[in-house]
Amino acid sequence: MLIIYVVLFILLIGFISFLIQKFKKDKKYNRKFYNFEDNTSIVIAVLILIISFLFINVFSTDPVFSNLSKQIEYGKKTAQPWLESNAYKILLLKDTNNIDLEYTFIKCHFDENQDMGPSEKDFNKEGTFLFNYYTNWTKSPNVKKADMGQLGLALYYYFRIDHGNSRSHLENIQNTKLKYVNTYLGIQNYYFNEPQKAMECFAKEIKLNGDLEGAYFHLSQIYNYEEKYNKITPFVYNEKIKQYIPYNFRQRAHITNFDFYNYFKDLFLQVFSKANLIGFIGALLILFVWVLYLKKVNVYQKNNWKSIVFTIVLSAICVLPVWLLYDVYKYLLGFQLNGNVLNDSLYCVFGIGVIEELVKFVPFLIILKFTKIINEPIDYIMYASLSALGFAFVENFNYFDDGNINIIHSRALTASIAHMVFSSIVVYGLILAKFRYKKNTFLFGLLFFFIAAFAHGFYDFWLLNEYVSGFSIFTFLCLLTGILVYASLTNNALNHSLTSSDNINLNTSKLASNLASGLIGVFLFEYICLVIIYGPTIGNREFISSTISGGYLILFSSIRLSNLDIIPGEWSPIDFFVGLMPAQIILGDKKPNYNSLIGKKINIKIFRKKGILESLLPVDGEILKREKISGFSGWLLVKLDKPLPIKGNKEFILIRAKEKSELIRDGDNTVVSFVVIPNIALLENSNKKLKDFIFVDWAVAN
């Protein structure tokens, strides 16, 4: 608990420091203390997060059960094998002759989801008990009890992947009709290259009507390993046996027999068997956060919710062929991941990348061809992203079973963004073809489709290939690069969806704050659900472990995806790499929102006494528009309220902040360059140079 309170203390110190700095400025400029301006939503989100954390740790406790049956039922329902094994341990001590209790206890102890358990110490303690308990039984003069002890140790070693010791204990069992014995003897005999003995053991277990689930499961595994798929097919179509056959083996049988009815029937049963309300709400919340972001970004038009929902639903429906295509690749073409670096890299690109980008592109193409919704470049990016989000929603819903609630924030910050990035790359080719180069749309689309498929494959390869999985940092770097690319594509799309006469009303600071608060909301939802299901011990641990990576990605994503500077008609270079450290993200190359100043009143005062401007200032004016001069687009054209007695144009001047990255803010004094326009006609020049204008002096604006 100490580390939890340390982290909470650090969060509080940081938050209090922010408030102190704000209150100092409020006092200086006579502003209301409760007005956080553009940052209001993120301040509220952080406050709610801290209050929730405090409330949970003061008032909540880990689950307590009135009886062992309820504990086991809850453990199964919520994928908490440690609750099950703890209960089975107690039951086993009361009912020492129950072989099914023995088997289930050991299996639950070694369940892979134990990694998420509350205490490694408790897990090791239980493992020690298990070993000692069955070792003592093997020494019993009672043959039945000794056999149970030998079986317990055989299972113990099997799950520890110690086949030699497992086989040795199995062979010491005198009652060979004991349930589970022949199943695991069959496994060990096959492992030690005695296939005939193995088959005889499985057949005996089935004949005894013992461990049917294990016997048929492992028998089908052997047939699969030996590529004797035709021997699995009868199991799949036997109503009494098919329940014991792994899902992917059943799907192979359906595919190879072109039995699409049973293929999709099993598919739906598999997906919805893991469905739960929390997973559905989590997937929906992620979708909602990113849809709101897209709606705010598309300032060109007010998007109809009907068209948004239609796109998402259409994309979700189009996910169905993905599983079918994957299985066709795997079972009919024999193309799948096999651990080989070359094979897996090709599969990630031409299997995963090509299939998923094609399926996500179909809904976009339908909307483009058969509706009038997509008109401007930003519409291309938006509806490709919506299609990607529909796809990601189904993926997320499929992933978020009770054992995977702790990945909700991760999916929101990685997979959902990645899908949007790759889909947007595809349609950016169409944007370039139609709006920039006016050339062959099909060729541009095809080229960018394969760029997106390659990027998608590269992203997945470092996660999926076992040989290079230690370098999964490349996937993370690919994600960060993808976020930068997505922001660039969006920026260029906006630049060519708006003209200089349009009212460019995109508050990027508020956009960043709203996106960050939405993602914090996803984070908070996951934390609360973890606490409700698993209790505060596990909830707090998962919260702490995900705070560093999750917090960084929230910071990076919200700032970089709102780092937009709309300059109508501009094709800006694509960003692939900018500062990645937190301080660089906040203070580095953030693009000031110059467009937010257009139409604002401004007061210009002298910067220093006895300067050239002392007799001319102060003066008021209105910011009319932005101007790009000598490659810098942060110059502002100001129309003065009264003409100045200066040489050149007397009603208009140009200003820019002395620090190019600084933005003139209400209440803050900003040093600006005061430039006179010799001839107003110079502003019509598409390639304006600073040398053509007259710098007078520095001034102060607010």
Summary of the structure (lengths in Angstrom):
residues: 702
radius of gyration: 32.5
end to end distance: 48.9
largest distance: 114.6
contacts: 2259
relative contact order: 0.07
helix: 66%
strand: 7%
